[in-house]
Amino acid sequence: MPKLPKIIVEMDVFTRLFDVILNKNCNQDLVAAFADFFAHDVPDFESWLNQVRQQCVRINPASIVFVDSADELRRELPDAVAVVVESLQIGEAELNLAPELLAVQKFGFVTRNIDLDACARRNVDVLTLRRRANMACAEQAMMMMLALAKRLPELNGRTTMKRLQDAGFKPAPFDRRYAPNSNWARVSGISMLYGATLGIIGLGEIGRELALRAHAFGMKIIYTQRTQLDRATEEALHVEYRNMDSLLRESDWLVPQLPTSPSTEGLLDAEKLSKIKKGARLVNVSRAQVMDKNAVLAALESGALGGFALDTLWSEPGSEDDQLLSFSNVILTPHMAGSPRFNATADFEEMIVKLDQVLSLRTAKYS
């Protein structure tokens, strides 16, 4: 029996799909869990799996080995033909351990953890992916910003005098003999994104997708993170670096785009929220845990925060007595930002098919 190609995959809840698609002996509970996960958008999951497999010549089936750490990665490298990484480093030291390596697939498009020059010297192809789910998260953030700017949650369906009055507005048509009739509902507090300052905490892949979209709306974009980007990348993204305090003071819109970790948990606490510009609005499509909930509630109650939008709650599903539900300037959605599921299926189909094509060509060339 021919030896199966060995692919090392950095463990992630999503990258388990490599096992589901390419491992013929995959745990059936894992397959069933993903079938259920995709069911509302991809009801015939098995047909999709077969569609992807049928496009593969070299890596279906494959031996999929998951790793969680740099040590595990190095231990598995000697007989691997491909590696899929998100944050683990691939450099000279790793390549020296991998004489059979033909390709490195980045689960994303920012390659700062991959030594491109070293890969080129070793004739190892580097593949990238602009993840559709990340684009969807950026769209969700923009949608939430627009909805808060236009007071959409408060105005949706309020198209009659009674409905507006019931919501506390004081509608009255204008004198049409002399004046236009726009905003006859007489709603104040409407704002524009154009000319406003967006502060992004963490300019990773989703943060960069958001920056591109915000620039199209004419926003000024500032960011902060542990390491400032190089000048060329800043210019390409139309962003300016600030330290945390300056970013909090200057931002009209604040978006923390961070993963949950010991270093980020509760990062936006009472002390930091006390430094924000009066009336700034906070939008979070990453993880609620990077904010202190009591601090957010206090800032909303005092008016320090002019609005708040959140896609992933502190506890999911949410509770009926969540105090946030009582605010008219708060938007809560049930973890929708990465949807639809077609984003993930398209991402993995693209990765696996391209990886198969590269390995097929390379194997044919050197066989």
SVG drawing of the C-alpha trace seen along z (x, -y; Angstrom):
<svg xmlns="http://www.w3.org/2000/svg" viewBox="-51 -79 69 81">
<polyline fill="none" stroke="black" stroke-width="0.4" points="0.0,0.0 1.5,-3.4 2.4,-5.8 -0.2,-8.5 1.0,-12.1 1.5,-13.5 0.0,-17.0 0.6,-18.8 -2.2,-21.1 -2.1,-23.6 -5.0,-22.8 -8.0,-25.1 -11.7,-24.4 -12.1,-25.0 -9.0,-23.3 -10.4,-20.0 -12.2,-20.0 -8.9,-18.8 -9.4,-15.6 -13.1,-15.4 -12.4,-15.9 -9.1,-14.0 -8.8,-11.3 -10.8,-8.2 -10.7,-6.9 -11.9,-10.1 -13.9,-9.8 -17.5,-9.7 -18.6,-11.8 -16.4,-14.6 -18.0,-14.2 -21.5,-14.3 -20.7,-17.4 -19.5,-19.3 -22.5,-18.1 -24.7,-19.5 -22.7,-22.7 -23.1,-23.4 -26.7,-22.0 -28.6,-25.2 -26.5,-26.5 -25.1,-23.2 -27.9,-20.6 -26.1,-18.0 -22.8,-18.0 -21.8,-14.6 -22.2,-15.8 -20.0,-18.8 -17.3,-16.5 -17.4,-14.3 -17.2,-17.3 -14.0,-18.5 -12.5,-15.0 -13.2,-14.5 -11.0,-17.5 -8.0,-16.0 -5.5,-13.8 -2.6,-13.8 -3.9,-14.3 -7.1,-12.3 -6.7,-10.4 -4.0,-11.9 -2.5,-11.4 -3.5,-14.4 -1.5,-15.2 -2.7,-18.1 -0.2,-20.0 -0.7,-22.6 2.8,-23.9 6.1,-24.7 7.7,-21.6 4.9,-19.3 5.3,-20.9 9.1,-20.3 8.7,-16.7 6.3,-15.9 8.1,-17.8 10.7,-15.3 8.3,-13.3 5.7,-15.9 5.0,-17.1 2.8,-20.0 2.1,-22.2 -1.0,-24.3 -0.4,-27.0 -2.2,-30.0 0.2,-31.4 3.0,-28.8 6.3,-29.8 7.9,-28.4 11.5,-29.5 15.0,-28.3 15.0,-26.0 11.7,-24.3 12.6,-23.9 15.9,-22.2 13.8,-19.5 11.6,-19.0 13.5,-17.5 10.3,-16.3 8.3,-19.6 6.9,-21.0 4.3,-23.5 3.2,-25.7 -0.4,-26.8 -1.2,-29.8 -4.7,-29.7 -5.0,-33.4 -3.1,-35.9 -0.7,-37.7 2.6,-35.8 4.5,-37.4 5.0,-34.0 6.5,-32.4 10.0,-33.2 9.2,-33.7 12.9,-34.0 13.8,-30.8 10.9,-29.0 12.0,-30.3 15.6,-29.2 14.3,-25.7 11.9,-25.7 8.9,-25.4 5.7,-26.9 3.8,-29.3 0.1,-29.5 -2.2,-32.0 -6.0,-32.4 -8.0,-35.6 -10.6,-34.1 -14.2,-34.9 -15.3,-34.5 -12.9,-37.4 -14.5,-39.5 -17.9,-38.7 -16.8,-39.8 -15.7,-43.1 -19.0,-43.5 -20.8,-42.8 -18.8,-45.5 -19.6,-48.0 -23.2,-47.1 -23.4,-47.6 -21.6,-50.9 -24.0,-52.1 -27.0,-50.9 -25.9,-52.8 -25.0,-55.9 -28.5,-56.0 -30.3,-54.9 -31.7,-52.0 -32.7,-49.7 -34.9,-52.5 -36.4,-53.6 -37.0,-50.2 -40.8,-50.1 -41.5,-53.4 -43.1,-54.9 -46.4,-56.3 -47.0,-59.1 -48.2,-56.8 -45.3,-54.4 -42.8,-57.2 -44.7,-58.8 -44.8,-55.5 -41.0,-55.4 -40.6,-58.8 -40.1,-60.8 -42.0,-64.0 -42.8,-63.7 -44.4,-66.6 -44.4,-67.3 -42.7,-70.5 -44.3,-73.3 -44.0,-71.8 -44.8,-75.2 -41.3,-76.4 -39.2,-73.4 -38.4,-69.8 -39.9,-67.1 -36.8,-64.9 -36.7,-63.6 -40.3,-64.6 -39.9,-62.2 -37.5,-64.9 -35.0,-62.4 -31.8,-63.9 -28.5,-62.3 -28.0,-60.8 -24.4,-60.7 -22.2,-59.8 -19.2,-57.5 -17.5,-59.9 -15.0,-62.0 -15.3,-60.1 -12.3,-58.4 -12.3,-54.6 -9.9,-53.2 -9.1,-49.5 -7.4,-47.6 -5.5,-44.7 -4.9,-45.1 -4.8,-41.4 -6.6,-39.9 -10.1,-40.9 -8.9,-44.3 -7.3,-44.9 -10.5,-43.8 -12.3,-46.4 -9.8,-49.1 -10.2,-48.6 -13.9,-49.0 -13.8,-51.9 -11.4,-53.8 -14.0,-53.4 -16.5,-55.2 -14.1,-58.1 -13.2,-57.4 -9.9,-58.2 -8.4,-55.0 -6.1,-54.6 -4.9,-51.4 -3.0,-50.1 -1.3,-46.8 1.9,-45.4 4.0,-45.8 3.5,-48.7 3.2,-47.7 5.8,-48.8 5.3,-52.0 4.4,-50.4 1.6,-48.3 0.2,-51.3 0.1,-53.3 -1.6,-50.4 -4.3,-50.1 -4.6,-53.9 -4.0,-53.6 -2.0,-55.5 -0.5,-54.0 -1.4,-55.3 -0.7,-54.1 -3.7,-52.9 -4.5,-56.1 -4.3,-58.2 -6.5,-55.8 -9.1,-55.9 -9.1,-59.7 -9.4,-60.2 -11.8,-57.5 -15.4,-58.2 -15.8,-54.5 -13.9,-51.8 -13.5,-48.3 -11.5,-45.7 -10.5,-43.0 -8.7,-40.6 -8.7,-36.9 -9.5,-35.8 -6.3,-35.1 -4.9,-35.9 -3.4,-39.1 -6.6,-40.3 -9.3,-39.2 -11.0,-42.3 -8.6,-44.6 -11.3,-47.3 -12.1,-47.8 -13.4,-50.8 -10.0,-52.5 -9.7,-52.4 -13.3,-53.2 -12.9,-56.3 -10.5,-57.6 -12.7,-57.4 -14.1,-60.4 -17.5,-61.3 -20.2,-59.7 -17.9,-57.3 -19.4,-54.1 -18.0,-50.6 -18.5,-47.7 -17.2,-44.2 -17.5,-41.3 -14.6,-39.4 -15.0,-38.2 -17.0,-39.8 -14.3,-38.6 -11.9,-41.4 -14.3,-43.8 -15.4,-44.1 -19.2,-43.8 -19.9,-45.9 -17.6,-48.6 -19.5,-48.7 -22.9,-48.9 -21.6,-51.7 -20.4,-53.6 -23.7,-53.2 -25.7,-54.3 -23.5,-57.4 -23.6,-58.3 -19.9,-58.0 -20.6,-55.4 -22.9,-56.7 -23.8,-53.2 -22.7,-49.6 -22.9,-46.7 -21.9,-43.1 -22.0,-39.9 -20.5,-37.3 -22.0,-37.5 -20.3,-36.9 -22.4,-33.8 -24.1,-32.0 -27.0,-31.7 -27.9,-35.0 -30.3,-35.5 -33.7,-37.1 -32.7,-39.4 -29.6,-40.7 -29.4,-44.4 -28.0,-45.3 -31.4,-44.5 -32.9,-47.5 -30.8,-50.1 -32.2,-51.6 -28.6,-52.3 -27.4,-48.7 -27.3,-46.1 -26.9,-42.4 -26.7,-39.6 -26.3,-35.8 -22.7,-35.2 -23.5,-35.8 -20.4,-37.7 -18.7,-34.9 -21.8,-33.7 -23.0,-32.3 -21.4,-28.8 -20.6,-29.0 -17.7,-31.2 -16.0,-28.3 -16.8,-25.6 -15.5,-27.9 -12.3,-28.7 -11.5,-25.0 -12.4,-23.9 -10.0,-26.6 -7.2,-25.7 -7.4,-21.9 -7.8,-22.1 -4.9,-24.5 -2.7,-22.5 -3.5,-19.3 -2.7,-21.1 0.7,-22.3 1.6,-18.9 0.5,-17.1 2.6,-19.3 5.6,-19.2 5.4,-15.4 5.1,-14.9 8.1,-17.2 10.4,-15.3 9.1,-11.8"/>
</svg>
